[in-house]
Amino acid sequence: MKKAAAFGIGFLAVAGLLAYGGYYLTHNVDWARVYYKRLKAENSYVFDEIPPSLKKTEPARLIRIRSGDSASRIRSDLIEAIWGPVGRPDTIIPETVSDPPPDGIQQIGGVQSVDTYRIPVDLGYAAFIYLLKPATPNGRLVIYQHGYAGTVDRNMAHLFERLLAEGYTVAASNYPEYGRNHFPYQNLERFGWYTLSHDRVVSIHPRPIRFYVEPIIVLLNALQDRYEQIDMAGFSAGGWIATLAASIDPRISKTITVAGGYPLYLRVFNFQRESPPPQFHQPLLQAANYLEMYVLAAAGESRSLTQIFNRYDRCCYRNTYVRLYEPAVRDAVKAAGQGYFQAYIDETHADHKVSDWAVERIMETLAADQ
């Protein structure tokens, strides 16, 4: 009886260890997680194949940019869709505040000093952007825009430390309603006392896209003369903001996005749920579709757009859809004049993140002559 009990306890212990080991492997070890996610996939179209229906659209026919003049015209339409007839706010300067940055920012390795900028937009909302200065600056600035589910001080030390070590100054920006970027509790005309959260401003404000992109433009106003070159990177919804900012402001040279979104015609199946309301804002998309925004972000002397997608992303914009439109965007960039567009597929993990592999591609892109 005792032997049976001991055997049972031993069996349960071994089974428990195996179960824990399997859970750990499939949730924490990249190569095991990739195989696990592929095994669990509903069909081969999730990660490995392109659904035939997505090949019906000819992306080149969706791009109206055929010259430098047409690029300028569409950029003007895009700016008007965001700000109306007043145009892009090229003369507004951000406030410098003495508040200490979040502890996570101060703990990032390689930070010599930090400046904090406060950029009011409207409805009592202001964005805070942190300027991280390296010990030995190389004369270049990289603006980084984060997306949902995290903040720059908690999630991006691995990228920032690499940039700072190479001498890049980093301007770190959170998505609206993350970090210190909050809407106040206020009395909204026709709606009463209310606190806007995340993307509900799209339903309230006549020019809602301002809240996402205007802080970047205002920051550029203050810093454009301090650096030899200004580049931008963004992750997830932050990649959407980075693309939009670069498409309307040629002061941004190289733009790099990770899991930053597909063109509208590829946002099908689960991607419909993964795309937030601002990315479907009708005036924005009528002015320029996403393929045209990619061209505008890449076009111009010493300018480029690099897109990185996580093939096995647990969240957003997985698979290899970028290969469907990459040639069309490249051709349109060439037709608009100078510029460069490229795409990478990250197959090293199965998470929604900026991986170490992606960090290497970012550093290579920033260092490359294009």
Secondary structure, DSSP 8 states (H G I E B T S, - for coil): -HHHHHHHHHHHHHHHHHHHHHHHHHHH-HHHHHHHHHHH-SSTTTTTS--GGGGSS-GGGG----SHHHHHHHHHHHHHHHHGGG----S---EEE-S---HHHHTSTTEEEEEEEEEE-STT-EEEEEEEEESS--SEEEEEE--SSS-HHHH-HHHHHHHHHTT-EEEEE--TTSTT-----EEETTTEEE---TTTHHHH-SSTTHHHHHHHHHHHHHHTTT-SEEEEEEETHHHHHHHHHHHH-TT--EEEEES----GGG--TTHHHHS-GGGG-HHHHHH--HHHHHHHHHBSTT-EEEEEEETT-SSSS-TTTHHHHHHHHHHHHHHHSSBEEEEEEE-S-SSSS--HHHHHHHHHHHHS--
